[in-house]
């Protein structure tokens, strides 16, 4: 290593007119440098959250701890095409398979955009757009999925501003297969501003739903809840807590409903998260197509979960040395209608709070914060050392 070589052969300093050179003695600073670097490369850098992220339960008590995270601030992402956490979807669904009046064209070139309220790019978040004009008998729609497919139990949170244009379905859901799926679906045709009613359809797809033609409304795993606010007026955080025995649905931390029983997905079901905005003309569900282009805006997505990937489980065992240490588990900040400050908090903004977590970085794709923290520490030590004349 460069630092070790330099400390063993310190720069020589001439004495004017003397012809002699002396070595600077090995200082306390050098010793500290070596100690810190040794700790860094032994994997023992001081860090928080190494044992996971803790979520509050229904009573507001922090209880569940999850080992992994995916955090995305879409509002500050310059280009989703370079993002390693999300995959834009491009495929067609036929009319018969879509079970609607029209097919669906998931189209990435135009339907995933970054614009604010006056048309400037990269401001409010990512927009998933349902177009009004059909293409070959299909409605152009949009969807993005997490690249990771190993999400098991967890708490999943998305900040969204919904469209007020009737005729679309905005969906935020965890998905393993058609009989193991946890949905929050918003039908814009159901929003009634005059009556101040804004329903959300909470769905747990199961074998029972499949038996009814995938109509979960015919089962005990379907609840239509009314949101306590206008979801088209501003951003709100929608949350799904997937636990071993029950599923809980929230909006700005207000409980909307919970479901439990044998239909809760299996812990071995390696699911992923999906954000979509679509329409197929089905009068019993999405309605539409919309009379004008309809926009779903997503500010962020935060997921804290346990992984079904054995490698990730092994990684957690390696980094979680003392689960009882004061900072080994970090509490996930809560967003409420009264207090929105946590919306701007991301653990992945802090290298010491995302140890061994692989997260997206706009300039270079994915990174593992553990390695970044080590090299950043070395650079700082070099700068301080040279500035202070220690080398």
C-alpha positions as YAML, in Angstrom:
chain: A
units: angstrom
residues:
- id: 1
  name: UNK
  ca: [0.00, 0.00, 0.00]
- id: 2
  name: UNK
  ca: [1.17, 3.49, -0.79]
- id: 3
  name: UNK
  ca: [0.81, 4.84, 2.73]
- id: 4
  name: UNK
  ca: [2.83, 2.03, 4.26]
- id: 5
  name: UNK
  ca: [5.60, 2.54, 1.72]
- id: 6
  name: UNK
  ca: [5.76, 6.24, 2.43]
- id: 7
  name: UNK
  ca: [5.87, 5.83, 6.19]
- id: 8
  name: UNK
  ca: [8.76, 3.42, 5.84]
- id: 9
  name: UNK
  ca: [10.66, 5.83, 3.57]
- id: 10
  name: UNK
  ca: [9.81, 9.28, 4.81]
- id: 11
  name: UNK
  ca: [10.65, 12.25, 2.55]
- id: 12
  name: UNK
  ca: [14.14, 13.65, 3.06]
- id: 13
  name: UNK
  ca: [14.62, 17.29, 4.02]
- id: 14
  name: UNK
  ca: [17.84, 19.16, 3.21]
- id: 15
  name: UNK
  ca: [19.49, 21.54, 5.64]
- id: 16
  name: UNK
  ca: [20.57, 24.67, 3.75]
- id: 17
  name: UNK
  ca: [24.32, 24.60, 3.14]
- id: 18
  name: UNK
  ca: [24.84, 21.54, 5.38]
- id: 19
  name: UNK
  ca: [24.67, 18.71, 2.89]
- id: 20
  name: UNK
  ca: [22.92, 16.54, 5.51]
- id: 21
  name: UNK
  ca: [19.42, 15.00, 5.30]
- id: 22
  name: UNK
  ca: [17.23, 13.87, 8.20]
- id: 23
  name: UNK
  ca: [14.16, 11.64, 8.45]
- id: 24
  name: UNK
  ca: [11.03, 12.83, 10.19]
- id: 25
  name: UNK
  ca: [10.43, 10.48, 13.16]
- id: 26
  name: UNK
  ca: [7.57, 7.97, 13.05]
- id: 27
  name: UNK
  ca: [4.87, 10.05, 14.77]
- id: 28
  name: UNK
  ca: [1.74, 9.31, 16.76]
- id: 29
  name: UNK
  ca: [-0.21, 10.43, 13.70]
- id: 30
  name: UNK
  ca: [1.42, 7.70, 11.59]
- id: 31
  name: UNK
  ca: [0.53, 5.13, 14.21]
- id: 32
  name: UNK
  ca: [-3.09, 6.24, 14.23]
- id: 33
  name: UNK
  ca: [-3.20, 6.08, 10.43]
- id: 34
  name: UNK
  ca: [-1.96, 2.52, 10.43]
- id: 35
  name: UNK
  ca: [-4.42, 1.52, 13.13]
- id: 36
  name: UNK
  ca: [-7.42, 3.01, 11.31]
- id: 37
  name: UNK
  ca: [-6.43, 1.48, 7.98]
- id: 38
  name: UNK
  ca: [-5.91, -1.90, 9.57]
- id: 39
  name: UNK
  ca: [-9.38, -1.71, 11.07]
- id: 40
  name: UNK
  ca: [-10.86, -0.60, 7.76]
- id: 41
  name: UNK
  ca: [-9.44, -3.49, 5.81]
- id: 42
  name: UNK
  ca: [-10.26, -6.03, 8.47]
- id: 43
  name: UNK
  ca: [-13.96, -5.19, 7.99]
- id: 44
  name: UNK
  ca: [-14.28, -3.64, 11.45]
- id: 45
  name: UNK
  ca: [-14.98, -0.01, 10.46]
- id: 46
  name: UNK
  ca: [-17.29, 1.57, 12.98]
- id: 47
  name: UNK
  ca: [-20.81, 1.59, 11.57]
- id: 48
  name: UNK
  ca: [-24.45, 1.84, 12.53]
- id: 49
  name: UNK
  ca: [-27.31, -0.39, 11.39]
- id: 50
  name: UNK
  ca: [-25.04, -3.39, 10.77]
- id: 51
  name: UNK
  ca: [-27.72, -5.70, 12.21]
- id: 52
  name: UNK
  ca: [-30.61, -4.13, 10.35]
- id: 53
  name: UNK
  ca: [-33.42, -1.61, 10.23]
- id: 54
  name: UNK
  ca: [-36.27, -1.61, 12.71]
- id: 55
  name: UNK
  ca: [-39.88, -0.84, 11.87]
- id: 56
  name: UNK
  ca: [-42.66, 0.27, 14.18]
- id: 57
  name: UNK
  ca: [-45.65, -1.99, 14.65]
- id: 58
  name: UNK
  ca: [-49.36, -1.19, 14.79]
- id: 59
  name: UNK
  ca: [-49.02, 0.29, 18.29]
- id: 60
  name: UNK
  ca: [-46.08, 2.46, 17.29]
- id: 61
  name: UNK
  ca: [-43.58, 0.25, 19.11]
- id: 62
  name: UNK
  ca: [-40.38, -0.53, 17.23]
- id: 63
  name: UNK
  ca: [-40.17, -4.28, 16.95]
- id: 64
  name: UNK
  ca: [-39.52, -5.89, 13.56]
- id: 65
  name: UNK
  ca: [-35.92, -5.82, 12.32]
- id: 66
  name: UNK
  ca: [-35.07, -6.29, 8.63]
- id: 67
  name: UNK
  ca: [-31.62, -7.01, 7.25]
- id: 68
  name: UNK
  ca: [-31.61, -5.38, 3.79]
- id: 69
  name: UNK
  ca: [-32.69, -2.16, 2.16]
- id: 70
  name: UNK
  ca: [-33.54, -0.62, -1.20]
- id: 71
  name: UNK
  ca: [-33.93, 3.16, -1.12]
- id: 72
  name: UNK
  ca: [-34.58, 5.31, -4.19]
- id: 73
  name: UNK
  ca: [-35.09, 9.06, -4.25]
- id: 74
  name: UNK
  ca: [-36.59, 9.47, -7.71]
- id: 75
  name: UNK
  ca: [-36.79, 13.24, -7.28]
- id: 76
  name: UNK
  ca: [-33.01, 13.59, -7.51]
- id: 77
  name: UNK
  ca: [-32.30, 10.83, -10.01]
- id: 78
  name: UNK
  ca: [-31.08, 12.24, -13.34]
- id: 79
  name: UNK
  ca: [-31.79, 9.18, -15.48]
- id: 80
  name: UNK
  ca: [-33.63, 6.02, -14.48]
- id: 81
  name: UNK
  ca: [-32.12, 4.09, -17.41]
- id: 82
  name: UNK
  ca: [-28.78, 3.99, -15.55]
- id: 83
  name: UNK
  ca: [-30.30, 2.98, -12.22]
- id: 84
  name: UNK
  ca: [-29.26, -0.47, -11.04]
- id: 85
  name: UNK
  ca: [-32.13, -0.91, -8.58]
- id: 86
  name: UNK
  ca: [-35.01, -0.53, -11.06]
- id: 87
  name: UNK
  ca: [-35.92, -2.07, -14.40]
- id: 88
  name: UNK
  ca: [-38.25, -0.32, -16.83]
- id: 89
  name: UNK
  ca: [-40.70, -2.74, -18.39]
- id: 90
  name: UNK
  ca: [-41.34, -3.05, -22.12]
- id: 91
  name: UNK
  ca: [-43.84, -5.67, -23.27]
- id: 92
  name: UNK
  ca: [-47.34, -6.03, -24.71]
- id: 93
  name: UNK
  ca: [-50.40, -7.64, -23.14]
- id: 94
  name: UNK
  ca: [-53.17, -8.84, -25.43]
- id: 95
  name: UNK
  ca: [-56.77, -7.80, -24.94]
- id: 96
  name: UNK
  ca: [-57.80, -11.29, -23.82]
- id: 97
  name: UNK
  ca: [-54.94, -11.65, -21.36]
- id: 98
  name: UNK
  ca: [-55.49, -8.14, -20.02]
- id: 99
  name: UNK
  ca: [-59.15, -9.04, -19.45]
- id: 100
  name: UNK
  ca: [-60.25, -5.64, -20.75]
- id: 101
  name: UNK
  ca: [-61.59, -3.85, -23.79]
- id: 102
  name: UNK
  ca: [-58.05, -3.12, -24.99]
- id: 103
  name: UNK
  ca: [-54.57, -4.56, -24.73]
- id: 104
  name: UNK
  ca: [-51.74, -2.85, -22.84]
- id: 105
  name: UNK
  ca: [-48.47, -1.59, -24.28]
- id: 106
  name: UNK
  ca: [-45.81, -1.15, -21.60]
- id: 107
  name: UNK
  ca: [-43.60, 1.37, -23.36]
- id: 108
  name: UNK
  ca: [-40.39, 2.79, -21.86]
- id: 109
  name: UNK
  ca: [-39.28, 5.48, -24.30]
- id: 110
  name: UNK
  ca: [-41.94, 8.02, -23.45]
- id: 111
  name: UNK
  ca: [-43.82, 6.72, -20.44]
- id: 112
  name: UNK
  ca: [-41.16, 7.02, -17.75]
- id: 113
  name: UNK
  ca: [-40.31, 10.69, -17.49]
- id: 114
  name: UNK
  ca: [-38.88, 13.18, -15.02]
- id: 115
  name: UNK
  ca: [-40.73, 16.49, -15.06]
- id: 116
  name: UNK
  ca: [-42.04, 18.93, -12.51]
- id: 117
  name: UNK
  ca: [-45.31, 20.88, -12.54]
- id: 118
  name: UNK
  ca: [-44.12, 23.31, -15.24]
- id: 119
  name: UNK
  ca: [-42.34, 20.83, -17.46]
- id: 120
  name: UNK
  ca: [-38.78, 20.96, -16.13]
- id: 121
  name: UNK
  ca: [-37.05, 17.59, -15.86]
- id: 122
  name: UNK
  ca: [-35.76, 15.94, -12.68]
- id: 123
  name: UNK
  ca: [-37.80, 17.67, -10.01]
- id: 124
  name: UNK
  ca: [-40.86, 16.01, -8.43]
- id: 125
  name: UNK
  ca: [-39.97, 12.44, -9.28]
- id: 126
  name: UNK
  ca: [-40.53, 9.74, -11.86]
- id: 127
  name: UNK
  ca: [-43.76, 9.90, -13.83]
- id: 128
  name: UNK
  ca: [-45.55, 6.81, -15.07]
- id: 129
  name: UNK
  ca: [-47.87, 7.97, -17.84]
- id: 130
  name: UNK
  ca: [-50.96, 6.34, -19.31]
- id: 131
  name: UNK
  ca: [-51.54, 7.78, -22.78]
- id: 132
  name: UNK
  ca: [-54.96, 8.69, -24.15]
- id: 133
  name: UNK
  ca: [-54.24, 7.58, -27.73]
- id: 134
  name: UNK
  ca: [-54.33, 3.87, -28.55]
- id: 135
  name: UNK
  ca: [-51.54, 2.15, -30.47]
- id: 136
  name: UNK
  ca: [-52.59, -0.93, -32.45]
- id: 137
  name: UNK
  ca: [-55.56, -1.45, -30.16]
- id: 138
  name: UNK
  ca: [-53.46, -1.14, -26.99]
- id: 139
  name: UNK
  ca: [-53.26, 1.53, -24.30]
- id: 140
  name: UNK
  ca: [-49.67, 2.82, -23.80]
- id: 141
  name: UNK
  ca: [-48.91, 2.33, -20.08]
- id: 142
  name: UNK
  ca: [-45.86, 2.23, -17.78]
- id: 143
  name: UNK
  ca: [-44.23, 0.07, -15.10]
- id: 144
  name: UNK
  ca: [-40.95, -0.17, -13.19]
- id: 145
  name: UNK
  ca: [-39.84, -3.21, -11.14]
- id: 146
  name: UNK
  ca: [-37.07, -3.71, -8.61]
- id: 147
  name: UNK
  ca: [-34.08, -5.55, -10.06]
- id: 148
  name: UNK
  ca: [-33.79, -7.59, -6.88]
- id: 149
  name: UNK
  ca: [-36.14, -10.58, -6.67]
- id: 150
  name: UNK
  ca: [-35.25, -11.72, -3.15]
- id: 151
  name: UNK
  ca: [-37.65, -9.65, -1.04]
- id: 152
  name: UNK
  ca: [-39.39, -11.56, 1.74]
- id: 153
  name: UNK
  ca: [-40.89, -10.12, 4.96]
- id: 154
  name: UNK
  ca: [-40.49, -6.37, 5.08]
- id: 155
  name: UNK
  ca: [-41.94, -2.88, 5.16]
- id: 156
  name: UNK
  ca: [-42.36, -1.25, 1.75]
- id: 157
  name: UNK
  ca: [-43.07, 2.47, 1.37]
- id: 158
  name: UNK
  ca: [-43.74, 4.66, -1.67]
- id: 159
  name: UNK
  ca: [-44.40, 8.40, -1.83]
- id: 160
  name: UNK
  ca: [-46.82, 9.08, -4.67]
- id: 161
  name: UNK
  ca: [-49.06, 11.74, -6.13]
- id: 162
  name: UNK
  ca: [-51.97, 10.14, -8.01]
- id: 163
  name: UNK
  ca: [-53.68, 11.29, -11.17]
- id: 164
  name: UNK
  ca: [-57.04, 13.03, -11.03]
- id: 165
  name: UNK
  ca: [-57.82, 11.93, -14.59]
- id: 166
  name: UNK
  ca: [-60.43, 9.11, -14.58]
- id: 167
  name: UNK
  ca: [-59.73, 5.84, -16.32]
- id: 168
  name: UNK
  ca: [-56.49, 4.42, -14.89]
- id: 169
  name: UNK
  ca: [-55.23, 2.07, -12.20]
- id: 170
  name: UNK
  ca: [-52.16, 3.09, -10.20]
- id: 171
  name: UNK
  ca: [-50.62, 0.14, -8.38]
- id: 172
  name: UNK
  ca: [-47.94, -0.34, -5.73]
- id: 173
  name: UNK
  ca: [-47.39, -3.99, -4.91]
- id: 174
  name: UNK
  ca: [-45.19, -6.89, -3.85]
- id: 175
  name: UNK
  ca: [-45.30, -9.78, -6.29]
- id: 176
  name: UNK
  ca: [-44.15, -13.42, -6.35]
- id: 177
  name: UNK
  ca: [-46.80, -14.96, -8.60]
- id: 178
  name: UNK
  ca: [-50.48, -14.53, -9.42]
- id: 179
  name: UNK
  ca: [-51.56, -16.28, -6.21]
- id: 180
  name: UNK
  ca: [-48.99, -14.61, -3.93]
- id: 181
  name: UNK
  ca: [-49.32, -10.88, -4.43]
- id: 182
  name: UNK
  ca: [-49.92, -7.92, -2.09]
- id: 183
  name: UNK
  ca: [-51.52, -4.87, -3.76]
- id: 184
  name: UNK
  ca: [-52.52, -1.30, -3.16]
- id: 185
  name: UNK
  ca: [-54.51, -0.25, -6.23]
- id: 186
  name: UNK
  ca: [-56.01, 3.18, -6.87]
- id: 187
  name: UNK
  ca: [-58.77, 3.55, -9.48]
- id: 188
  name: UNK
  ca: [-58.93, 7.20, -10.52]
- id: 189
  name: UNK
  ca: [-62.54, 6.85, -11.72]
- id: 190
  name: UNK
  ca: [-63.54, 6.19, -8.08]
- id: 191
  name: UNK
  ca: [-62.20, 9.51, -6.78]
- id: 192
  name: UNK
  ca: [-65.08, 11.87, -6.00]
- id: 193
  name: UNK
  ca: [-63.98, 15.36, -5.02]
- id: 194
  name: UNK
  ca: [-67.54, 16.53, -4.39]
- id: 195
  name: UNK
  ca: [-68.05, 13.85, -1.73]
- id: 196
  name: UNK
  ca: [-64.44, 13.86, -0.53]
- id: 197
  name: UNK
  ca: [-64.16, 10.11, -1.10]
- id: 198
  name: UNK
  ca: [-60.90, 8.62, -2.32]
- id: 199
  name: UNK
  ca: [-60.95, 4.82, -2.17]
- id: 200
  name: UNK
  ca: [-57.94, 2.52, -2.29]
- id: 201
  name: UNK
  ca: [-58.35, -1.17, -3.09]
- id: 202
  name: UNK
  ca: [-56.29, -3.40, -0.81]
- id: 203
  name: UNK
  ca: [-55.79, -6.83, -2.31]
- id: 204
  name: UNK
  ca: [-54.12, -10.06, -1.23]
- id: 205
  name: UNK
  ca: [-54.15, -12.32, -4.27]
- id: 206
  name: UNK
  ca: [-54.38, -15.98, -3.30]
- id: 207
  name: UNK
  ca: [-55.54, -19.38, -4.49]
- id: 208
  name: UNK
  ca: [-59.03, -18.36, -3.41]
- id: 209
  name: UNK
  ca: [-58.87, -15.35, -5.73]
- id: 210
  name: UNK
  ca: [-57.63, -17.55, -8.58]
- id: 211
  name: UNK
  ca: [-60.67, -19.78, -8.07]
- id: 212
  name: UNK
  ca: [-62.83, -16.69, -8.70]
- id: 213
  name: UNK
  ca: [-61.04, -15.72, -11.91]
- id: 214
  name: UNK
  ca: [-58.46, -13.65, -10.00]
- id: 215
  name: UNK
  ca: [-61.24, -11.47, -8.64]
- id: 216
  name: UNK
  ca: [-60.07, -10.97, -5.05]
- id: 217
  name: UNK
  ca: [-63.19, -8.92, -4.30]
- id: 218
  name: UNK
  ca: [-65.03, -12.25, -4.09]
- id: 219
  name: UNK
  ca: [-62.80, -13.37, -1.20]
- id: 220
  name: UNK
  ca: [-61.96, -12.28, 2.33]
- id: 221
  name: UNK
  ca: [-58.71, -10.80, 1.07]
- id: 222
  name: UNK
  ca: [-60.14, -7.64, -0.45]
- id: 223
  name: UNK
  ca: [-60.83, -4.38, 1.38]
- id: 224
  name: UNK
  ca: [-61.87, -1.03, -0.08]
- id: 225
  name: UNK
  ca: [-60.71, 1.69, 2.30]
- id: 226
  name: UNK
  ca: [-61.21, 5.43, 2.06]
- id: 227
  name: UNK
  ca: [-58.10, 7.61, 2.18]
- id: 228
  name: UNK
  ca: [-58.27, 10.45, 4.74]
- id: 229
  name: UNK
  ca: [-56.99, 12.95, 2.15]
- id: 230
  name: UNK
  ca: [-57.11, 13.84, -1.53]
- id: 231
  name: UNK
  ca: [-54.34, 11.69, -3.08]
- id: 232
  name: UNK
  ca: [-54.27, 13.80, -6.25]
- id: 233
  name: UNK
  ca: [-53.45, 17.06, -4.47]
- id: 234
  name: UNK
  ca: [-50.06, 16.18, -3.00]
- id: 235
  name: UNK
  ca: [-47.58, 13.42, -2.21]
- id: 236
  name: UNK
  ca: [-48.38, 10.91, 0.51]
- id: 237
  name: UNK
  ca: [-46.56, 7.82, 1.74]
- id: 238
  name: UNK
  ca: [-48.29, 4.50, 1.09]
- id: 239
  name: UNK
  ca: [-46.98, 1.56, 3.07]
- id: 240
  name: UNK
  ca: [-47.28, -2.23, 3.05]
- id: 241
  name: UNK
  ca: [-46.00, -4.22, 6.03]
- id: 242
  name: UNK
  ca: [-45.59, -7.88, 5.13]
- id: 243
  name: UNK
  ca: [-45.20, -9.94, 8.30]
- id: 244
  name: UNK
  ca: [-45.29, -13.71, 8.94]
- id: 245
  name: UNK
  ca: [-48.90, -13.76, 10.10]
- id: 246
  name: UNK
  ca: [-50.48, -10.61, 8.69]
- id: 247
  name: UNK
  ca: [-50.36, -7.83, 6.10]
- id: 248
  name: UNK
  ca: [-50.92, -4.23, 7.18]
- id: 249
  name: UNK
  ca: [-51.69, -1.31, 4.87]
- id: 250
  name: UNK
  ca: [-51.01, 2.33, 5.80]
- id: 251
  name: UNK
  ca: [-51.29, 5.82, 4.35]
- id: 252
  name: UNK
  ca: [-49.08, 8.40, 6.08]
- id: 253
  name: UNK
  ca: [-48.81, 5.94, 8.99]
- id: 254
  name: UNK
  ca: [-52.61, 5.77, 9.43]
- id: 255
  name: UNK
  ca: [-53.74, 2.15, 9.40]
- id: 256
  name: UNK
  ca: [-56.13, 1.43, 6.53]
- id: 257
  name: UNK
  ca: [-56.61, -2.30, 7.01]
- id: 258
  name: UNK
  ca: [-54.94, -5.55, 7.93]
- id: 259
  name: UNK
  ca: [-55.28, -9.08, 6.60]
- id: 260
  name: UNK
  ca: [-54.13, -12.31, 8.15]
- id: 261
  name: UNK
  ca: [-54.50, -16.04, 7.94]
- id: 262
  name: UNK
  ca: [-53.25, -18.81, 5.71]
- id: 263
  name: UNK
  ca: [-53.27, -16.64, 2.60]
- id: 264
  name: UNK
  ca: [-50.25, -14.60, 3.73]
- id: 265
  name: UNK
  ca: [-47.43, -15.39, 1.25]
- id: 266
  name: UNK
  ca: [-44.82, -17.96, 2.20]
- id: 267
  name: UNK
  ca: [-41.51, -16.68, 3.69]
- id: 268
  name: UNK
  ca: [-39.68, -18.55, 0.92]
- id: 269
  name: UNK
  ca: [-41.50, -16.59, -1.78]
- id: 270
  name: UNK
  ca: [-38.79, -14.40, -3.26]
- id: 271
  name: UNK
  ca: [-40.83, -11.46, -4.44]
- id: 272
  name: UNK
  ca: [-40.11, -8.05, -5.87]
- id: 273
  name: UNK
  ca: [-41.74, -4.61, -5.86]
- id: 274
  name: UNK
  ca: [-43.67, -3.15, -8.75]
- id: 275
  name: UNK
  ca: [-44.92, 0.39, -9.42]
- id: 276
  name: UNK
  ca: [-47.29, 0.56, -12.38]
- id: 277
  name: UNK
  ca: [-49.88, 2.78, -14.02]
- id: 278
  name: UNK
  ca: [-52.20, 1.20, -16.55]
- id: 279
  name: UNK
  ca: [-55.60, 1.04, -18.21]
- id: 280
  name: UNK
  ca: [-57.33, -1.55, -20.39]
- id: 281
  name: UNK
  ca: [-60.86, -0.17, -20.66]
- id: 282
  name: UNK
  ca: [-62.37, -2.74, -18.30]
- id: 283
  name: UNK
  ca: [-65.45, -0.97, -16.87]
- id: 284
  name: UNK
  ca: [-65.31, -3.15, -13.75]
- id: 285
  name: UNK
  ca: [-61.80, -2.00, -12.83]
- id: 286
  name: UNK
  ca: [-59.57, 0.57, -14.51]
- id: 287
  name: UNK
  ca: [-62.20, 2.00, -16.85]
- id: 288
  name: UNK
  ca: [-60.73, 4.29, -19.49]
- id: 289
  name: UNK
  ca: [-58.68, 4.79, -21.46]
- id: 290
  name: UNK
  ca: [-58.29, 8.29, -20.01]
- id: 291
  name: UNK
  ca: [-59.52, 11.27, -22.03]
- id: 292
  name: UNK
  ca: [-56.10, 12.86, -21.63]
- id: 293
  name: UNK
  ca: [-52.65, 11.66, -20.69]
- id: 294
  name: UNK
  ca: [-52.70, 10.67, -17.00]
- id: 295
  name: UNK
  ca: [-49.66, 11.02, -14.75]
- id: 296
  name: UNK
  ca: [-48.66, 9.06, -11.66]
- id: 297
  name: UNK
  ca: [-45.72, 10.77, -9.95]
- id: 298
  name: UNK
  ca: [-43.46, 8.80, -7.60]
- id: 299
  name: UNK
  ca: [-41.12, 10.74, -5.32]
- id: 300
  name: UNK
  ca: [-39.40, 7.85, -3.56]
- id: 301
  name: UNK
  ca: [-39.52, 4.19, -2.67]
- id: 302
  name: UNK
  ca: [-38.07, 2.74, 0.53]
- id: 303
  name: UNK
  ca: [-37.96, -0.99, 1.23]
- id: 304
  name: UNK
  ca: [-36.55, -2.67, 4.35]
- id: 305
  name: UNK
  ca: [-36.77, -6.44, 4.20]
- id: 306
  name: UNK
  ca: [-35.31, -9.87, 4.80]
- id: 307
  name: UNK
  ca: [-33.67, -11.52, 1.84]
- id: 308
  name: UNK
  ca: [-34.28, -15.05, 0.54]
- id: 309
  name: UNK
  ca: [-30.81, -15.02, -1.04]
- id: 310
  name: UNK
  ca: [-28.46, -17.27, 1.02]
- id: 311
  name: UNK
  ca: [-25.52, -14.99, 0.16]
- id: 312
  name: UNK
  ca: [-27.28, -11.98, 1.67]
- id: 313
  name: UNK
  ca: [-28.11, -14.02, 4.79]
- id: 314
  name: UNK
  ca: [-24.44, -14.96, 5.08]
- id: 315
  name: UNK
  ca: [-23.40, -11.32, 4.64]
- id: 316
  name: UNK
  ca: [-25.72, -10.29, 7.46]
- id: 317
  name: UNK
  ca: [-24.26, -12.94, 9.77]
- id: 318
  name: UNK
  ca: [-20.78, -11.64, 8.99]
- id: 319
  name: UNK
  ca: [-21.47, -7.99, 9.71]
- id: 320
  name: UNK
  ca: [-23.88, -8.31, 12.68]
- id: 321
  name: UNK
  ca: [-21.44, -9.05, 15.48]
- id: 322
  name: UNK
  ca: [-23.45, -7.69, 18.40]
- id: 323
  name: UNK
  ca: [-27.18, -7.28, 17.93]
- id: 324
  name: UNK
  ca: [-27.49, -5.75, 21.40]
- id: 325
  name: UNK
  ca: [-25.09, -2.89, 20.70]
- id: 326
  name: UNK
  ca: [-26.73, 0.51, 20.93]
- id: 327
  name: UNK
  ca: [-26.31, 1.43, 17.26]
- id: 328
  name: UNK
  ca: [-26.42, -2.03, 15.67]
- id: 329
  name: UNK
  ca: [-30.11, -1.63, 14.77]
- id: 330
  name: UNK
  ca: [-31.47, 1.63, 13.31]
- id: 331
  name: UNK
  ca: [-35.05, 2.78, 13.65]
- id: 332
  name: UNK
  ca: [-36.83, 3.61, 10.40]
- id: 333
  name: UNK
  ca: [-38.14, 7.20, 10.57]
- id: 334
  name: UNK
  ca: [-41.90, 7.50, 10.30]
- id: 335
  name: UNK
  ca: [-43.77, 9.77, 7.89]
- id: 336
  name: UNK
  ca: [-47.13, 11.08, 9.10]
- id: 337
  name: UNK
  ca: [-49.52, 13.70, 7.76]
- id: 338
  name: UNK
  ca: [-48.47, 16.01, 10.58]
- id: 339
  name: UNK
  ca: [-44.73, 15.36, 10.29]
- id: 340
  name: UNK
  ca: [-43.23, 14.87, 6.83]
- id: 341
  name: UNK
  ca: [-39.57, 15.44, 7.75]
- id: 342
  name: UNK
  ca: [-38.68, 11.75, 7.41]
- id: 343
  name: UNK
  ca: [-39.54, 11.83, 3.70]
- id: 344
  name: UNK
  ca: [-36.08, 13.25, 2.99]
- id: 345
  name: UNK
  ca: [-34.19, 10.76, 5.16]
- id: 346
  name: UNK
  ca: [-32.38, 7.89, 3.48]
- id: 347
  name: UNK
  ca: [-29.99, 5.58, 5.36]
- id: 348
  name: UNK
  ca: [-28.10, 5.10, 2.10]
- id: 349
  name: UNK
  ca: [-27.06, 8.76, 2.17]
- id: 350
  name: UNK
  ca: [-24.74, 7.85, 5.05]
- id: 351
  name: UNK
  ca: [-21.96, 5.28, 4.45]
- id: 352
  name: UNK
  ca: [-21.83, 4.33, 8.14]
- id: 353
  name: UNK
  ca: [-25.56, 3.45, 8.09]
- id: 354
  name: UNK
  ca: [-25.50, 1.23, 4.99]
- id: 355
  name: UNK
  ca: [-22.63, -1.13, 5.73]
- id: 356
  name: UNK
  ca: [-22.57, -4.03, 3.27]
- id: 357
  name: UNK
  ca: [-25.69, -2.68, 1.54]
- id: 358
  name: UNK
  ca: [-25.41, -2.42, -2.23]
- id: 359
  name: UNK
  ca: [-27.15, 0.75, -3.34]
- id: 360
  name: UNK
  ca: [-27.42, 2.90, -6.42]
- id: 361
  name: UNK
  ca: [-25.13, 5.87, -6.99]
- id: 362
  name: UNK
  ca: [-25.97, 8.23, -9.90]
- id: 363
  name: UNK
  ca: [-22.37, 8.65, -11.08]
- id: 364
  name: UNK
  ca: [-21.23, 5.04, -11.18]
- id: 365
  name: UNK
  ca: [-24.16, 2.67, -10.80]
- id: 366
  name: UNK
  ca: [-24.20, 0.31, -7.85]
- id: 367
  name: UNK
  ca: [-21.77, 0.58, -4.98]
- id: 368
  name: UNK
  ca: [-21.17, -1.15, -1.69]
- id: 369
  name: UNK
  ca: [-20.82, 1.46, 1.02]
- id: 370
  name: UNK
  ca: [-18.35, -0.58, 3.04]
- id: 371
  name: UNK
  ca: [-15.67, -0.24, 0.37]
- id: 372
  name: UNK
  ca: [-16.47, 3.42, -0.25]
- id: 373
  name: UNK
  ca: [-16.13, 4.21, 3.46]
- id: 374
  name: UNK
  ca: [-12.68, 2.60, 3.59]
- id: 375
  name: UNK
  ca: [-11.22, 4.51, 0.68]
- id: 376
  name: UNK
  ca: [-12.86, 7.78, 1.73]
- id: 377
  name: UNK
  ca: [-11.24, 7.42, 5.15]
- id: 378
  name: UNK
  ca: [-7.83, 6.83, 3.58]
- id: 379
  name: UNK
  ca: [-8.12, 9.92, 1.37]
- id: 380
  name: UNK
  ca: [-9.04, 12.07, 4.37]
- id: 381
  name: UNK
  ca: [-6.07, 10.79, 6.33]
- id: 382
  name: UNK
  ca: [-3.71, 11.53, 3.45]
- id: 383
  name: UNK
  ca: [-5.03, 15.06, 3.09]
- id: 384
  name: UNK
  ca: [-4.75, 15.78, 6.80]
- id: 385
  name: UNK
  ca: [-1.30, 14.24, 6.95]
- id: 386
  name: UNK
  ca: [0.14, 16.23, 4.09]
- id: 387
  name: UNK
  ca: [-1.54, 19.45, 5.18]
- id: 388
  name: UNK
  ca: [-0.05, 19.04, 8.67]
- id: 389
  name: UNK
  ca: [3.39, 18.12, 7.40]
- id: 390
  name: UNK
  ca: [3.27, 14.64, 8.87]
- id: 391
  name: UNK
  ca: [4.58, 13.07, 5.63]
...
